[in-house]
Amino acid sequence: MRWTKLKHLVEDGFAPTFSRRLAINSTAYGNCSCGHAWLTLDGEVVANFCTRANGNKSMGMEPDRPNPMYARQFASYGELSRQDAYQACWAFVHDLPIERSLGDDDPLIQTLAVVDKRLGKRRLQQIDPSLLHPLARHLFEERLASEGVRSLVPTVAA
């Protein structure tokens, strides 16, 4: 499936409060599979999944320093590759129920579950934010605020 079709399916699943605020994008460079995928919230990049940085990290090399333009990211640079992002989107759209997605180890699948329209306000209130990846937690908090909902799970002060 082409990226544009998959992107459309993923973004159609966003909760109404996120339908115009959140976007997922991907680009490749030339004929290779290098490139990156990124998530933007209100036009600001909140996660940059760079294939090259991910490859360097998996080979034990220090990943390149991210562009300072992406200073407010909630996923570490090189944590996922562009292909990982594509696979997470595919799995989320075609295979995973919302409950399993919330507990998934993949940060992008968790994030997509938190902003999904199938997740109602009552279930949203019952999610423990301490169990979420920082990216998913940030968007979880944004969703709570945008929908005017308060979490029923007590937060533990650090």
N, C-alpha and C positions, 0 to 999 in steps of 0.2 A: 504494500500500500504506500502511496506517495505521502511524503511528510505533510503536505498541505491538507490532505484529506484527514490524516490522523490528528493534526493540530485542530482542525475544525471539530472533530468528534470530541476531543478532550475539552476544548473551550466551551462547547455546547453543554457540557456537563457541569460547568461552574454554577455555583449558587447565584441567584439574581443580583445580589449585592456585589459580586465580583465579576459579573459578565463584561463590564467595560473597563474594569480596573486592572485585571490580571491577564497576562498574555504569556504564552510559551513560544519560543522561536528556536530555529536551528539553521545553521549554515554549514556548508562544506567548502573546502578550498580545492579547486582544480579537480583532477580525476582520482584523487586519493580519498580516503575516508576521514582525513583530518578535518577538524572544524570545531565548532562548539555549539552548545545549546544554552539558552538562558531564559530565566523567568523575570518578568518585569511586573512591578506593582506600582500603579500610578505613574508609569513611565520611568521608574527607577529600577535598575537591575538589582535583584535581591539574591540571585544565584547564577553562577556562570560555570557551566559544565564543559571544561576544555579538554579535548581529546589528547592533545600533546602533553599538558600538565598531568593528566591522569596516567598516561603512559610512562612519563618520567617518574612519577610517584611509585608505580607498580614495579619499576626496575630498581628501586632503591635510591634514585637520584632525587635531589632537591628540586621540587617543581619551580618553574619560573615564577617570579613575583608577579602577582596580578596587577593589572592596570589600576592606578589610584582612583580612576573614575568609578571603580567598583568597590569602594571602601566599605559600604554598608551591606555586605553579603552575609547571608545566614547559613551558607554551606561553604565548607572550606574549598579553596581553589584546587581543582584537580580531584575532588572527591568522586565525581562521576565523569564519564566521557559523554560525547554526543550520542554514541551508540547506546550507552546505558540509559540515557534519557529517552531515546526512541523506544527501547525495549520496555521501559517502565510505563510509558504512555500506552503502548500496545497492550501490555498485560492488564493495565488498569481499565482500559476501554472494553477489552474482549473477555477477560478471564476472571478477574477478581471481584468478589462481592465486597461491599463497603466495609463490613466488620473485619474481614481479613486484611483489607487494605490499611485500616487504621493501626493494626499491630504489625505490619510488615517492617522488615529491616531496611528496606530501600527508602532513603529519605524523600525521593520524588514521589513514590507511590503513596507514602504517608501524607505528603503535602497535598497531592491531588485529592485524597480522601477527605481531608479537612475542609477543602473548599467545594466539595461536590454537593450538588443540589439534592441528592438522595439523603443526605445527612440532615435530619430535621433539627429544630431548635431544642427539643427535649433531649435528644441523644447528644447534641453538641454540648449541652450543659453538663453531661455526665463524663466527658472525656477528661482524663488526668493529664494536664499539660506537661508534667514532669516526665512522662513516658514518651513524649514526642521528640523528634529530631529538632534542632534549633530552627531550621527553615519552616518545618511544619508548625512549630510552636508560635513563630512570629505570625504566620498567616492565620492560625487558629485565633490568636489574640485580636488580629485585625478583623476577623469575621465576627467574633463576639461583639466587638465595638460597633461594627457597621450594622449589625442586626439588633443592637440594643439588648443583648442577652448577657446574663452574668453566669459564670461557672458555678456549679453546685459542689465541685470538688475543692476542699480547702487547700490552699497553697501553703507549703512549708517554707518559712523564712530561712534563708541560707545563713 
